[in-house]
Amino acid sequence: MPTKILLEGRPGVGKTTVVRRLAALLHTRDVVGFTTDEIRQGGARVGFVLETTTGHRAVLAHVDFPGAPKVGRYGVDLGVMDRLALPGLLAASAEPLPGRLVLIDELGRMELYSAAFREAVRCVFETGIDAVSTVHAHSDPFTDALKRRTDVELVVVTRANRDTLPGKLAAQLEHR
Ligand SMILES: Nc1ncnc2c1ncn2[C@@H]1O[C@H](COP(=O)(O)OP(=O)(O)OP(=O)(O)O)[C@@H](O)[C@H]1O
């Protein structure tokens, strides 16, 4: 049975750091997916950049982007989800090769504005592929349904466990 792990955490608790460290520890896995990180300017957060595991980067959201959609102060460029985030997820679920692992950071309000992304995530969770995804702690019908799935392990990321989680998860995912 494939391993599906959701890493839930409050904003800024360290979810992206956990999945980046995890990816660096996964020597036997072919990791496909993306992470999102904040862009800071003069100490203030001004946007978010999306980076694929293959090294492609683009600004997903920025205070200077007009939107729509807008999430808080940020205009979101949904084209970035289509161009960068989706192809890897769709390819991985279409052909769930042995050793492949999907990494998604994160299932958050900005990313979930894309209906195509939601559909790609649904495919990943329906297919027999291992997946690790970070997820916001907000209540939301799409992510609430994923969290309720009996085949999903929901792990809450806290300041107390964020340093040990990458190693624990790597051990779980490498010994297969
Ligand atoms: N294990 C850690 N030890 C020390 N600092 C950390 C650790 N993990 C994260 N941080 C710091 O906390 C901040 C937020 O980390 P990170 O971006 O990983 O959190 P996040 O939960 O993904 O945030 P967001 O909700 O904005 O996506 C960063 O400045 C990061 O350097």
The ligand as a Tripos MOL2 file, in Angstrom:
@<TRIPOS>MOLECULE
LIG
   31    33     1     0     0
SMALL
NO_CHARGES

@<TRIPOS>ATOM
      1 N1         14.0630   23.4150   12.3660 N.pl3     1 LIG1
      2 C1         14.2170   24.7450   12.3310 C.ar      1 LIG1
      3 N2         15.1130   25.3580   13.1310 N.ar      1 LIG1
      4 C2         15.2670   26.6910   13.1180 C.ar      1 LIG1
      5 N3         14.5680   27.5340   12.3220 N.ar      1 LIG1
      6 C3         13.6540   26.9840   11.5010 C.ar      1 LIG1
      7 C4         13.4290   25.5680   11.4690 C.ar      1 LIG1
      8 N4         12.4640   25.3180   10.5780 N.ar      1 LIG1
      9 C5         12.1080   26.5210   10.0700 C.ar      1 LIG1
     10 N5         12.8100   27.5050   10.6130 N.ar      1 LIG1
     11 C6         12.7160   28.9370   10.2840 C.3       1 LIG1
     12 O1         11.3540   29.3420   10.4340 O.3       1 LIG1
     13 C7         10.9590   30.1410    9.3200 C.3       1 LIG1
     14 C8          9.7730   29.5070    8.6210 C.3       1 LIG1
     15 O2         10.1860   28.2460    8.1250 O.3       1 LIG1
     16 P1          9.4200   27.5340    6.9250 P.3       1 LIG1
     17 O3          9.3600   28.4280    5.7310 O.co2     1 LIG1
     18 O4         10.0420   26.1920    6.7550 O.co2     1 LIG1
     19 O5          7.9710   27.4030    7.5540 O.3       1 LIG1
     20 P2          6.5850   27.0730    6.8340 P.3       1 LIG1
     21 O6          5.7480   26.3880    7.8600 O.co2     1 LIG1
     22 O7          6.8270   26.3340    5.5640 O.co2     1 LIG1
     23 O8          6.0570   28.5110    6.5250 O.3       1 LIG1
     24 P3          4.7740   28.9340    5.6170 P.3       1 LIG1
     25 O9          3.5810   28.5870    6.4060 O.co2     1 LIG1
     26 O10         4.9750   30.4100    5.4420 O.co2     1 LIG1
     27 O11         4.8790   28.1620    4.3240 O.co2     1 LIG1
     28 C9         12.1850   30.2950    8.4290 C.3       1 LIG1
     29 O12        12.8100   31.5220    8.7200 O.3       1 LIG1
     30 C10        13.0470   29.1350    8.8120 C.3       1 LIG1
     31 O13        14.4240   29.4170    8.6490 O.3       1 LIG1
@<TRIPOS>BOND
     1     1     2 1
     2     2     3 ar
     3     2     7 ar
     4     3     4 ar
     5     4     5 ar
     6     5     6 ar
     7     6     7 ar
     8     6    10 ar
     9     7     8 ar
    10     8     9 ar
    11     9    10 ar
    12    10    11 1
    13    11    12 1
    14    11    30 1
    15    12    13 1
    16    13    14 1
    17    13    28 1
    18    14    15 1
    19    15    16 1
    20    16    17 2
    21    16    18 1
    22    16    19 1
    23    19    20 1
    24    20    21 2
    25    20    22 1
    26    20    23 1
    27    23    24 1
    28    24    25 2
    29    24    26 1
    30    24    27 1
    31    28    29 1
    32    28    30 1
    33    30    31 1
@<TRIPOS>SUBSTRUCTURE
     1 LIG1         1 GROUP 0 **** ****
